[in-house]
């Protein structure tokens, strides 16, 4: 259980850092007066959001895998898609969360394989939605000591 608690704490820190990056980017985009003046800063923030997303999404599915094994008692075939589907079956996530998580893993895989330009704006908007889903699930699945 110690390993599960450690993974949970690392996941929470990553979620907090992702939230911070998303909030900074959102605040910059709302300030339309300086939007064009801050193009370089905006690009750096977008890159930060994408990098933090890659890290956090990977931690998220690996935490779920660990939770399935140590709390639920299921051994899952390693990989994010089986973990997400089994999390639904085990009652750890609802259907909407699972659909969002599967979409998130598809986007993560596209990023990791270089199929998506990391500066694309639609992705950063979706990352904010993914964050909300990951945070809700993580809060619900806090390990019990």
C-alpha positions, 0 to 999 in steps of 0.5 A: 500500500505504501507504493500506492500512496507514493504514486497517489502523492506524485499524481496529485503533485502532477495534477496541481502543476498541470492545473497551474499551467492551464490556469496561466494559459487561460489567464493569458488568453483572456487578456486580449489587450496583450494577447498578440504581444505575448505570443512567445510567452503563450507558446511557452505556456502551451508547450508547458501544458502539453508536456505536463499533460503527457507526464500527468496522463501517464501517471494517471493510468499507471495509478489506476493500474496499481489501484486495480491490483492492490485495492480491487484485487485485479491484475490487468493486462498492462496498457492504458486502454485495458486499464481504463476499460477495467476501471469502468468494469470495476466501478472506479469510473463512470461511463462518461469518465471512461469515454473521456479517459479513452479519448485522453489516451488516444490524444496522449498516444498521438502526442507521444508518437509525434502525430500531433503538432504540440502547438495546436490550440484545440489540444490545449483546450481538451487538456483542460477537460482531461484535467477535470476528469483526472482530478475527479477520479483521483479524488474519489480513489484516494488510497485508504490506509 
